[in-house]
Amino acid sequence: MNKKEKIIFSAGFIDADGCITTAPSLNFRISVSSTYKNILLWLNENFKGNINNQHLPKNKNHNMAWKWVLCKDFDVLEFLKDIEPYMIVKKTQAQEVIKYLKQKPILNLKDQKKMYLDTKLNIQKMKKDKHIRGGYNF
């Protein structure tokens, strides 16, 4: 796979199974949970991040679940800038976080907090609206 194909694949994967959410210290993160560790290893090799155990099954018929997390501002920004043009479902969420992360370094702490909270609320509203409407308009 060339770099563009990796980016396009990742955009679809994040759209389908990923999550764009808040993190401590006025940050946002991207995460994906899966029982297929190899896909998370692939994301980690190509886009950095960390992989953690998410679920140790109590039932022997269940699989172990893993979570890939990307949380450093620079890494999140670069990843979202790469995949955003190819996203559909979470495109507007990605755009909100990109806008925030581009502004964050030049804002004072008070303005960072305000923009972070505004971005967080916008993303929460997007997620809530999706569930109320029963999906996204494509």
VOLO-790289 format. One line per 10 residues: their letters; for each residue x, y, z of N, C-alpha, C, O. Coordinates in Angstrom, 1 decimal. Layout:
BEGIN
a = X,Y,Z,X,Y,Z,X,Y,Z,X,Y,Z ~ ...
END
This chain:
BEGIN
mnkkekiifs = 0.8,-1.2,0.0,0.0,0.0,0.0,0.9,1.2,0.0,1.8,1.3,0.8 ~ 0.6,2.2,-0.9,1.3,3.4,-0.8,0.7,4.3,0.3,-0.3,4.0,0.9 ~ 1.4,5.5,0.5,0.9,6.4,1.6,-0.5,6.8,1.4,-1.3,6.9,2.4 ~ -0.9,7.2,0.2,-2.3,7.7,0.0,-3.3,6.6,0.3,-4.3,6.9,0.8 ~ -3.0,5.4,-0.2,-3.9,4.3,0.1,-4.0,4.0,1.6,-5.1,3.7,2.1 ~ -2.9,4.1,2.3,-2.9,4.0,3.8,-3.8,5.0,4.4,-4.6,4.7,5.3 ~ -3.7,6.3,4.0,-4.5,7.4,4.5,-6.0,7.1,4.2,-6.8,7.3,5.1 ~ -6.3,6.8,3.0,-7.7,6.5,2.6,-8.3,5.4,3.4,-9.4,5.5,3.9 ~ -7.6,4.3,3.5,-8.0,3.2,4.3,-8.3,3.6,5.8,-9.3,3.2,6.4 ~ -7.3,4.3,6.3,-7.4,4.8,7.7,-8.6,5.7,7.9,-9.3,5.6,8.9
agfidadgci = -8.9,6.6,6.9,-10.1,7.4,7.0,-11.4,6.6,7.1,-12.2,6.9,8.0 ~ -11.5,5.6,6.3,-12.7,4.7,6.4,-12.7,4.0,7.7,-13.8,3.8,8.2 ~ -11.6,3.5,8.1,-11.6,2.7,9.4,-12.0,3.6,10.6,-12.8,3.2,11.4 ~ -11.4,4.8,10.6,-11.8,5.7,11.7,-13.3,6.1,11.6,-14.0,6.2,12.6 ~ -13.7,6.4,10.4,-15.1,6.7,10.2,-16.0,5.6,10.7,-17.1,5.9,11.4 ~ -15.7,4.4,10.5,-16.5,3.2,10.9,-16.4,2.8,12.3,-17.3,2.6,13.0 ~ -15.1,2.7,12.8,-14.9,2.1,14.1,-14.1,3.0,15.1,-13.9,2.6,16.2 ~ -13.7,4.1,14.6,-12.9,5.0,15.5,-13.8,6.0,16.3,-15.0,6.1,16.2 ~ -13.1,6.7,17.2,-13.7,7.7,18.1,-12.8,8.9,18.2,-11.6,8.7,18.5 ~ -13.4,10.0,18.0,-12.7,11.3,18.2,-13.3,11.8,19.5,-14.5,12.1,19.6
ttapslnfri = -12.5,12.0,20.5,-13.0,12.4,21.9,-12.0,13.2,22.6,-10.9,13.5,22.2 ~ -12.5,13.7,23.8,-11.6,14.6,24.6,-10.6,13.8,25.4,-10.7,12.6,25.5 ~ -9.6,14.5,25.8,-8.5,13.9,26.6,-8.1,14.9,27.7,-8.5,16.1,27.5 ~ -7.4,14.5,28.7,-7.0,15.5,29.7,-6.1,16.6,29.1,-5.6,16.5,28.0 ~ -6.0,17.7,29.9,-5.1,18.8,29.5,-5.5,19.5,28.2,-4.6,19.8,27.4 ~ -6.7,19.7,28.0,-7.2,20.5,26.8,-6.8,19.8,25.5,-6.5,20.5,24.6 ~ -6.9,18.5,25.5,-6.5,17.7,24.3,-7.6,16.9,23.8,-8.7,16.8,24.4 ~ -7.4,16.5,22.6,-8.4,15.5,21.9,-7.6,14.3,21.6,-6.3,14.3,21.4 ~ -8.3,13.2,21.4,-7.6,11.9,21.0,-8.4,11.2,20.0,-9.6,11.4,19.9 ~ -7.8,10.3,19.3,-8.5,9.4,18.4,-8.2,8.0,18.9,-7.1,7.6,19.3
svsstyknil = -9.3,7.1,19.0,-9.1,5.8,19.4,-9.9,4.8,18.6,-10.9,5.2,18.0 ~ -9.4,3.6,18.6,-10.1,2.5,17.9,-10.0,1.2,18.8,-8.9,0.9,19.2 ~ -11.1,0.6,19.1,-11.1,-0.7,19.8,-11.4,-1.8,18.9,-12.2,-1.7,18.0 ~ -10.7,-2.9,19.1,-10.9,-4.1,18.2,-10.4,-5.4,18.8,-9.5,-5.3,19.7 ~ -11.0,-6.5,18.4,-10.4,-7.8,18.8,-9.4,-8.2,17.8,-8.7,-9.2,18.1 ~ -9.2,-7.5,16.8,-8.1,-7.8,15.8,-6.9,-6.9,16.0,-6.8,-5.8,15.5 ~ -6.0,-7.4,16.8,-4.9,-6.6,17.2,-4.0,-6.2,16.0,-3.4,-5.1,16.1 ~ -3.9,-7.0,15.0,-3.1,-6.7,13.9,-3.4,-5.4,13.2,-2.5,-4.7,12.8 ~ -4.7,-5.1,13.1,-5.1,-3.8,12.5,-4.6,-2.6,13.3,-4.2,-1.6,12.8 ~ -4.7,-2.8,14.6,-4.2,-1.8,15.6,-2.7,-1.6,15.5,-2.2,-0.5,15.6
lwlnenfkgn = -2.0,-2.7,15.4,-0.5,-2.7,15.2,-0.2,-1.9,13.9,0.8,-1.2,13.9 ~ -1.0,-2.2,12.9,-0.7,-1.5,11.6,-0.9,0.0,11.7,-0.1,0.8,11.3 ~ -2.0,0.4,12.4,-2.2,1.9,12.7,-1.1,2.4,13.5,-0.6,3.5,13.2 ~ -0.6,1.7,14.5,0.5,2.2,15.3,1.8,2.3,14.5,2.5,3.3,14.7 ~ 2.1,1.4,13.7,3.3,1.4,12.8,3.2,2.6,11.8,4.3,3.2,11.6 ~ 2.1,2.9,11.3,2.0,3.9,10.3,1.7,5.3,10.8,2.0,6.3,10.1 ~ 1.1,5.4,12.0,0.6,6.7,12.5,1.0,7.0,13.9,0.5,8.0,14.5 ~ 1.8,6.2,14.5,2.2,6.3,15.9,1.0,5.9,16.9,0.1,5.2,16.5 ~ 1.1,6.4,18.1,0.1,6.1,19.1,0.5,5.0,20.1,1.7,4.7,20.2 ~ -0.5,4.5,20.8,-0.2,3.4,21.8,-1.3,2.3,21.7,-2.4,2.6,21.3
innqhlpknk = -1.0,1.1,22.0,-2.0,0.0,22.0,-2.0,-0.5,23.5,-1.0,-0.8,24.1 ~ -3.3,-0.6,24.0,-3.5,-1.1,25.3,-4.5,-2.2,25.3,-5.3,-2.3,24.4 ~ -4.4,-3.1,26.4,-5.5,-4.1,26.6,-6.7,-3.3,27.0,-6.6,-2.4,27.9 ~ -7.8,-3.6,26.4,-9.0,-2.9,26.7,-10.0,-3.8,27.5,-10.7,-3.4,28.4 ~ -10.0,-5.1,27.1,-10.9,-6.0,27.7,-10.3,-7.4,27.8,-9.9,-8.0,26.8 ~ -10.3,-7.9,29.0,-9.8,-9.3,29.3,-11.1,-10.1,29.5,-11.9,-9.8,30.4 ~ -11.4,-11.0,28.5,-12.7,-11.6,28.6,-12.9,-12.6,29.8,-11.9,-13.3,30.1 ~ -14.0,-12.6,30.4,-14.3,-13.5,31.5,-14.9,-14.8,30.9,-14.7,-15.9,31.4 ~ -15.5,-14.7,29.7,-16.1,-15.8,29.0,-15.0,-16.4,28.1,-14.5,-15.6,27.3 ~ -14.7,-17.7,28.1,-13.7,-18.2,27.2,-14.1,-18.1,25.8,-13.2,-18.3,24.9
nhnmawkwvl = -15.4,-17.9,25.4,-15.8,-17.8,24.0,-15.6,-16.4,23.5,-15.8,-16.2,22.3 ~ -15.3,-15.4,24.4,-15.0,-14.1,23.9,-13.6,-13.8,23.6,-12.7,-14.5,24.2 ~ -13.3,-12.9,22.8,-11.9,-12.6,22.4,-11.4,-11.4,23.2,-12.1,-10.6,23.8 ~ -10.1,-11.4,23.3,-9.4,-10.2,24.0,-9.6,-9.0,23.1,-9.6,-9.1,21.9 ~ -9.9,-7.8,23.7,-10.1,-6.6,22.9,-8.9,-5.7,23.2,-8.3,-5.6,24.3 ~ -8.5,-4.9,22.2,-7.4,-4.0,22.3,-7.8,-2.6,21.9,-8.9,-2.4,21.2 ~ -7.1,-1.6,22.3,-7.4,-0.2,21.9,-6.1,0.5,21.4,-5.1,0.5,22.1 ~ -6.3,1.1,20.3,-5.2,2.0,19.7,-5.6,3.4,20.0,-6.8,3.8,19.8 ~ -4.7,4.2,20.6,-5.0,5.6,21.0,-3.9,6.5,20.5,-2.7,6.2,20.6 ~ -4.3,7.6,19.8,-3.4,8.6,19.4,-3.8,9.9,20.1,-4.9,10.4,20.0
ckdfdvlefl = -2.8,10.4,20.9,-3.2,11.5,21.8,-2.3,12.7,21.8,-2.7,13.8,22.3 ~ -1.1,12.7,21.3,-0.3,13.9,21.2,-0.8,14.9,20.2,-1.2,14.5,19.1 ~ -0.9,16.1,20.6,-1.5,17.2,19.8,-1.0,17.1,18.3,-1.8,17.1,17.4 ~ 0.3,17.1,18.2,0.9,17.1,16.8,0.5,15.9,16.0,0.2,16.0,14.9 ~ 0.6,14.7,16.7,0.2,13.5,16.0,-1.3,13.5,15.6,-1.6,13.1,14.5 ~ -2.2,13.9,16.5,-3.6,14.0,16.2,-3.8,14.9,15.1,-4.6,14.6,14.1 ~ -3.2,16.1,15.1,-3.4,17.1,14.1,-3.0,16.6,12.7,-3.7,16.7,11.7 ~ -1.8,16.0,12.6,-1.3,15.6,11.4,-2.1,14.4,10.8,-2.4,14.4,9.6 ~ -2.5,13.5,11.7,-3.3,12.4,11.3,-4.7,12.9,10.7,-5.1,12.4,9.7 ~ -5.3,13.8,11.5,-6.6,14.3,11.0,-6.5,15.1,9.8,-7.4,15.0,8.9
kdiepymivk = -5.5,15.9,9.6,-5.3,16.6,8.4,-5.1,15.7,7.2,-5.6,16.0,6.1 ~ -4.5,14.6,7.4,-4.3,13.6,6.3,-5.6,12.9,5.9,-5.9,12.8,4.8 ~ -6.4,12.4,7.0,-7.5,11.6,6.7,-8.8,12.4,6.4,-9.8,11.9,5.8 ~ -8.9,13.6,6.9,-10.2,14.4,6.8,-10.7,14.5,5.4,-12.0,14.4,5.3 ~ -9.9,14.7,4.4,-10.5,14.8,3.0,-11.3,13.6,2.6,-12.1,13.7,1.7 ~ -11.0,12.4,3.2,-11.6,11.2,2.8,-12.6,10.7,3.8,-13.2,9.6,3.6 ~ -12.9,11.4,4.8,-13.9,11.0,5.8,-15.3,11.4,5.4,-15.5,12.4,4.6 ~ -16.3,10.7,5.9,-17.7,11.0,5.6,-18.4,11.2,7.0,-18.9,12.3,7.3 ~ -18.4,10.2,7.8,-19.2,10.2,9.0,-18.7,11.1,10.1,-19.5,11.9,10.7 ~ -17.4,11.1,10.3,-16.8,12.0,11.3,-16.0,13.1,10.8,-15.2,13.7,11.5
ktqaqeviky = -16.3,13.5,9.6,-15.6,14.6,8.9,-15.7,15.9,9.7,-14.7,16.6,9.9 ~ -17.0,16.3,10.1,-17.1,17.6,10.8,-16.5,17.5,12.1,-16.0,18.6,12.6 ~ -16.5,16.4,12.8,-15.8,16.3,14.1,-14.3,16.5,13.9,-13.6,17.3,14.6 ~ -13.7,15.9,12.8,-12.3,16.1,12.5,-12.0,17.5,12.2,-11.0,18.1,12.7 ~ -12.8,18.2,11.5,-12.6,19.6,11.1,-12.6,20.5,12.4,-11.8,21.4,12.5 ~ -13.5,20.2,13.3,-13.5,21.0,14.6,-12.2,20.8,15.3,-11.7,21.8,15.8 ~ -11.7,19.6,15.4,-10.5,19.3,16.2,-9.3,19.9,15.5,-8.4,20.5,16.1 ~ -9.3,19.8,14.2,-8.2,20.4,13.4,-8.1,21.9,13.6,-7.1,22.5,13.9 ~ -9.3,22.6,13.6,-9.4,24.0,13.8,-8.8,24.4,15.2,-8.1,25.3,15.3 ~ -9.2,23.6,16.2,-8.8,23.9,17.6,-7.3,23.7,17.7,-6.6,24.5,18.2
lkqkpilnlk = -6.8,22.5,17.2,-5.3,22.2,17.3,-4.4,23.2,16.6,-3.3,23.4,17.0 ~ -4.9,23.7,15.5,-4.1,24.8,14.8,-4.0,26.0,15.6,-3.0,26.7,15.5 ~ -5.1,26.4,16.3,-5.1,27.6,17.1,-4.5,27.5,18.4,-3.9,28.5,19.0 ~ -4.5,26.3,19.0,-4.1,26.1,20.4,-2.7,26.7,20.7,-2.6,27.4,21.8 ~ -1.7,26.5,19.9,-0.4,27.0,20.3,-0.3,28.5,20.4,0.6,29.0,21.1 ~ -1.2,29.2,19.7,-1.0,30.7,19.7,-2.0,31.4,20.7,-2.0,32.6,20.7 ~ -2.8,30.6,21.4,-3.8,31.1,22.3,-3.2,31.1,23.7,-2.4,30.3,24.1 ~ -3.7,32.1,24.5,-3.3,32.1,25.9,-4.2,31.0,26.6,-5.1,30.5,26.0 ~ -3.8,30.7,27.8,-4.5,29.6,28.5,-6.0,29.8,28.6,-6.8,28.8,28.4 ~ -6.4,31.0,28.9,-7.9,31.3,29.1,-8.6,31.0,27.7,-9.6,30.4,27.7
dqkkmyldtk = -8.0,31.5,26.6,-8.6,31.3,25.3,-8.6,29.9,24.9,-9.5,29.4,24.2 ~ -7.5,29.2,25.2,-7.4,27.7,24.9,-8.5,27.0,25.6,-9.2,26.2,25.0 ~ -8.8,27.3,26.9,-9.8,26.6,27.6,-11.2,26.9,27.0,-12.0,26.0,26.9 ~ -11.4,28.1,26.6,-12.7,28.5,26.0,-12.9,27.7,24.7,-13.9,27.2,24.4 ~ -11.9,27.8,23.8,-12.0,27.1,22.5,-12.1,25.6,22.7,-12.8,25.0,21.9 ~ -11.4,25.0,23.6,-11.5,23.6,23.9,-12.9,23.2,24.3,-13.5,22.3,23.8 ~ -13.5,24.0,25.2,-14.8,23.7,25.7,-15.9,23.9,24.6,-16.8,23.1,24.4 ~ -15.7,24.9,23.7,-16.6,25.1,22.6,-16.4,23.9,21.6,-17.5,23.4,21.1 ~ -15.2,23.5,21.3,-15.0,22.4,20.4,-15.6,21.1,21.0,-16.2,20.3,20.3 ~ -15.4,20.9,22.3,-15.9,19.7,22.9,-17.4,19.7,22.8,-18.0,18.6,22.5
lniqkmkkdk = -18.1,20.8,23.1,-19.5,20.9,23.1,-20.0,20.7,21.6,-21.1,20.0,21.4 ~ -19.3,21.2,20.7,-19.7,21.1,19.2,-19.7,19.6,18.8,-20.6,19.1,18.2 ~ -18.6,18.9,19.3,-18.5,17.5,18.9,-19.6,16.7,19.6,-20.2,15.8,19.0 ~ -19.8,17.0,20.9,-20.9,16.3,21.6,-22.2,16.5,20.9,-23.0,15.5,20.8 ~ -22.5,17.7,20.5,-23.8,18.0,19.8,-23.8,17.2,18.4,-24.9,16.6,18.1 ~ -22.7,17.1,17.7,-22.7,16.4,16.5,-23.0,14.9,16.7,-23.8,14.3,16.0 ~ -22.4,14.3,17.8,-22.7,12.9,18.1,-24.1,12.7,18.5,-24.8,11.8,18.1 ~ -24.7,13.6,19.3,-26.1,13.5,19.8,-27.0,13.7,18.6,-28.0,12.9,18.5 ~ -26.8,14.7,17.7,-27.6,14.9,16.6,-27.6,13.6,15.7,-28.7,13.3,15.1 ~ -26.5,13.0,15.5,-26.4,11.8,14.7,-27.4,10.7,15.2,-28.1,10.1,14.5
hirggynf = -27.4,10.6,16.6,-28.2,9.5,17.2,-29.7,9.9,17.1,-30.5,9.0,16.9 ~ -30.0,11.2,17.2,-31.4,11.6,17.1,-31.9,11.4,15.7,-33.0,10.9,15.5 ~ -31.1,11.8,14.7,-31.6,11.7,13.3,-31.5,10.3,12.8,-32.1,10.0,11.8 ~ -30.7,9.5,13.5,-30.6,8.1,13.0,-29.5,7.9,12.0,-29.5,6.9,11.3 ~ -28.6,8.8,12.0,-27.4,8.6,11.0,-27.1,10.0,10.4,-27.7,11.0,10.7 ~ -26.1,9.9,9.6,-25.6,11.1,8.9,-26.2,11.2,7.5,-26.6,10.2,6.9 ~ -26.3,12.5,7.0,-26.7,12.7,5.7,-25.5,12.6,4.8,-24.5,13.4,5.0 ~ -25.5,11.8,3.8,-24.3,11.6,2.9,-24.6,12.4,1.7,-23.7,12.4,0.8
END
